[in-house]
Amino acid sequence: MRVVIVGAGDVGTYIAEDLAESHEIAVVDTDGERVAELESTLGVTAIEGDGRSLDALEAAGIDEAEIVIASTDDDAVNVMVCGAVRNSTDAYTIARAKSADLYETWETFDDALGIDLLLPVDRLTAAALVRTVALPGALAVSTFVDGEVEMAEFELAADADLVGKSVAEADEFPSLTFAGVIRDGTVHIPSGETVFAADDRVVVIGSPSSVRRFARRLTPGASLDPDDDVVIVGGGTVGTRIARLLEQGGYTPRLVEHDPERVAVLDEELPETTVIEGDVTTAGFLTEASIDEADLLVGTLDDETNYVLALLAKNVGAGHTAAVVNDSEYVDLFEAAGVDVTVEPRAVVANETTRATQDYADEAATLERDSAEVLEITVDGDSVLAGESIVDVAHDLPDGFVVGAVVRDGSLKTPRGGTVVQVGDHVVAFVDTDALDEVAAAL
């Protein structure tokens, strides 16, 4: 498939890296050095030029492109790129957007903008963070099949109950599958004899209730409940969206914002949130905001402030911390400092974008820096799974493929070797990234 990416910034580069091995990629950007570097490292076609120019788009091969992704830092440019493409080709158009107003406009008048899929950065970031913090101890959480199936990734502490146990011994949850183990950065497909070790990252797939029970088993007492004290620092678009999502879940969070005019606006917009005027850079902030009593503190400011705030919050006794991290180079630093949950807007949007390019999967979630994915696949008559038991087709499936859940007519079935998969079933599977091409061919 030919894919044209307009914008070679962090998000565009991330997308190009994800797609380069399996698709024919062209990247357009005004920064000639940036696209030249991508050409040499990834083997993509590099076009130096303005993506709003039809000449630049034609040089990138939009006439043959099936997908065009507008991923610049300017919403207006992204809209113009998609509009130009729509007027010239039948390519599927994807655009990222920072503006909440633009997203609402697109929802109402999508055909008028020429954008098939608009990805609102702040909304996606907020949703990813809320999904994850709501599940105790989870590093990543995604839902599939309209919420019937949940995937979660956990890191095992040295004193975790699972450490030293085999998968067979730990298999106590009827609607849960141990789908993958990531150890020292390497993906392992577990068998019943696989023994869990400290620092393993374990990926489970199952019903939301089973995943929650498993999470509570790993980290007793860590569950976030609606009556817990959640403090959000920063009343920008992301912080506001997080507060609104928590309100919808029955929470009554506190939100700290330094701008008095913004405080007044948020006080009207968020009826279940206590909006506090405060400056996190002042010496007395932690005491004034009673951060020591917080069950969860969420930082949505710049990376440096979020980092210091999380460290201080942990030090004074806050239960858990979460942060939006805009620079991916800082993620390891946040994790090493003990920040419980980090969410990268760049990665969230890039993952949503690459998901849209996978024509063999309905949904997808990327794990552990692209080393594994969880896919939702609707089984058709050409699939090797159709009408067969999982054990009988095991030899036709890639080594790095595990069926984690099967949903039929709205009912979840926990897969076992004898489970027969039928046409129309929704299969949620864990896949080693190295096996994706084989999966696409088989399914």
Secondary structure, 3 states (H helix, E strand, C coil): CEEEEECCCHHHHHHHHHHCCCCEEEEEECCHHHHHHHHHHHCCEEEECCCCCHHHHHHCCCCCCCEEEECCCCHHHHHHHHHHHHHHCCCEEEEEECCHHHHHHHHHCHHHHCCCEEEEHHHHHHHHHHHHHCCCCEEEEEEECCCCEEEEEEECCCCCCCCCCEHHHHCCCCCEEEEEEEECCEEECCCCCCECCCCCEEEEEECHHHHHHHHHHHCCCCCCCCCCCEEEECCCHHHHHHHHHHHHCCCCCEEEECCHHHHHHHHHHCCCCEEEECCCCCCCHHHHCCHHHCCEEEECCCHHHHHHHHHHHHHHCCCEEEEECCCHHHHHHHHHCCCCEEECHHHHHHHHHHHHCCCCCCEEEEECCCCEEEEEEECCCCCCCCCEECCCCHHHCCCCEEEEEEEECCEEECCCCCCEECCCCEEEEEEEHHHHHHHHHHC
